[in-house]
Amino acid sequence: MSADAHDIKREVRKYYAVFAALLVLSCVTVAVNRLHLSPSRAIGLALVIATVKASLVACVFMHLLSEKRFIYSVLAMTFVFFFALMLLPLGTGSDPLHGTEVSQYASAHAGGDGHAEAAQETEVGH
């Protein structure tokens, strides 16, 4: 048997092993659903299982295990920017348009407390 045929058989065995692992992890996902955990724990556990499954697919079927450093650095930057975008809304709590200023401004210009009518009277008087 040549080295190429041996390498192909080894790769096929690896694909079958990943396929079996994906089937088992899918069954685990269904089993977790039947445990009736709290929603936060169920979602957390489902996300962990999904991450493991996605990692298996990416590493084996997309051949990321055998790629060079450049691919890993691009992947790392993708994760950094993804998490930065996910954390970006957390900084909007200190936004000056967030909170009571907006509601006071909106009610004043909607005629809710009489400030808008007074402003219109002064504009008409000029």
N, C-alpha and C positions, 0 to 999 in steps of 0.2 A: 504494500500500500504506500502510495506516495505521500509526501508531506502535505501536499495541497488537499488531498482527500481526507487526511487526518484532521487538518485544520477546519475543513468544512463540517465534518462530523462533530467536532468539538463546539463549533458555533451553533449548529442545529440543536445539540444537547442544551446549550445555554439558553436558546430561545424557548425550548420546551420547559425548562426549569422556570423561566420568568413567566411563561404562560400559566404554569401551575400555581406559582406564587400569586399571580393576579387573580386567578379563580378563588384561591383560598382567602385572599384579602377581600374579595367581593362578598364571599360568604360571611366573613367576619363583620363587614359593614351591615349586612342584613341582620346578623345576630345582635349587633349593638342596637339596632332599631327596636328589636323585640325586648331589650332589657328594661325599657321604660325609664331611662335615666332622665335627669332634669335636662331641659332644653340646652342650657349652656354646656353641660358636660357631653351631651350627645353630639352637639355640633363640634365641640373641640376634638372629641375622639374621631368623629367622621373626617374632620380636616386632617388629622394626623395620618389616618389610614389613606386618605386620598393623596397626601404628600408622598407617602412611601410608594404608592402605586405609580404616581407621576414620575418619581425619581427612577423607579425601575424601568419604566418605558423610555425615559430620556437617556438614561445611562446605557441601556443595552440596545434597544431598537434604533435609537438615534446615534449610536456609537460614540457617545460622549466620554465613555471611559477610556477610549483609545485616542482621543483628540489631544491636541497640543495645548500649551498654556494660553494661547491667544483666545481660544474658545472659552476657557474657564474665566478669563478676565472679562470677556464680553458678558458672559452669564452673570458674573458677580456684579458688574455695573448695572445690569438689568434689575437684579434684586435690590440694589441700593436705590435706584430711581423709583422702583415700584413702592418700596416702603416709605420713601420720602413723600411720594404722592399720596399714600394712604394716611400719613401722619400730618399732612399739610392742613386739613380742616381743623385739627386741634388748635391751631394758632388763631382761629377766627373768634375765639371767645373774648379776646381783648380788643376786638375791632371797635372803633369809635362809633360805628353805625349800628352796633349790636346793643340792644338793651333799651333803657327808658328814653334815651335821646330820640330814637327813631319814633317811638310811639307818641312822644310829646310833639315832635315835628309834624307827624302825620295828623294828629288830632287838631293841631293849630291850623293847618292848611285845609283840613276837611270841614272846618267850621264847628268843631265839637265844643270848644270852650269860649267862643266869642272873639278870640284874637284875630281870626281871619276877617270878621266883619269890621273890626276896628281898623285893621290895616287897609281895608277897602275904602272906608270912610275918609281916612287921611289921604289916600291917593286921589279920591274924587274931589276933596276939598282943595287940592292944589291946583 
